């Protein structure tokens, strides 16, 4: 369990909080490029790490982001005119470029130099491989962009991003992603031959009901682990190796493709799960990945996205949610799955993590009351690594090494079969290396019909 103080330290990400300061050192995936399909289009509100801002795509195609309040007298730039490579406040006409420079001030005399002394806060943005990444930190020159494979592969071999808004703190959602044992339960069928309810795969089932054994390893970028199961009458072990990377990324093995899953805090009570896949090498992205779900609404088979408002917390919010029990179907629970919610991305996981709460229904899960077992080894490791990193930064000002050393991003998840008793860390080193020149290692066991 965690103390209340450490729990708050990990969970709270607003301006000035220790974890918020750590996260702001990193480039953050923010919104899909498709949200800004054309230059000089509508301005959008956005919210990350408890901060409200606006975003737009300018005449030259560049994406800009700055706080919603105009630096003049605080009018909302959501109503600004997006024209001629700048955002013009409609209250008094002040205009800003994507760097925060005030480039026009028509309400002042023509010979005034006042505009040259006005500099709005602006967040650098980079539009790459269908996703806009944003830097919200204090550096005048941002750190290098990450080198995850979803950013370095050609765009035609990277999927559109699958996004789901989650009504819970970012940490409890990410912890669910790093919990491999729950595959045997919340995602499992009620019987091996039971029909499956979901999109893209036929179901999780293992004839071996012995739980996997976890072995976890700390890393400069975070941590990784194997969940190993004995197969082939004890001769071999099947290793499912997954990654955690500071500050909120996971790589979870699910097929013959590189994957990045990011649990982006909108604020302390909301987070967006963003997931992209890439096909390294010369082959195109496998059709089974690209076509598995409709990129415009991956959840349409179970109600789809709810109608969006101008509140960013409504973006990518599904009609199946905590307020209607995720549209749980008793027939599915009786005939198909352990839970009456189909397997559609992380919808089943949300039913587990969103309803965790504090003693009086507070939205932050109260980790002082939990009881962790051996299957929680990766959760414990991830928390310890984050706590060490955030406390070290508070004491020394030094950010985690993968902020600047982006070569540390060149890792992968993998599944491998090794002889029983093998040194899995050594034997899986190539499979975990994104620069190995090999394809993604994916040996089937629990999920025989996935790509």
Order of alpha helices (4+ residues) and beta strands (2+ residues): alpha-alpha-beta-beta-beta-beta-beta-beta-beta-beta-beta-beta-alpha-beta-alpha-beta-beta-beta-beta-beta-beta-alpha-alpha-alpha-alpha-beta-alpha
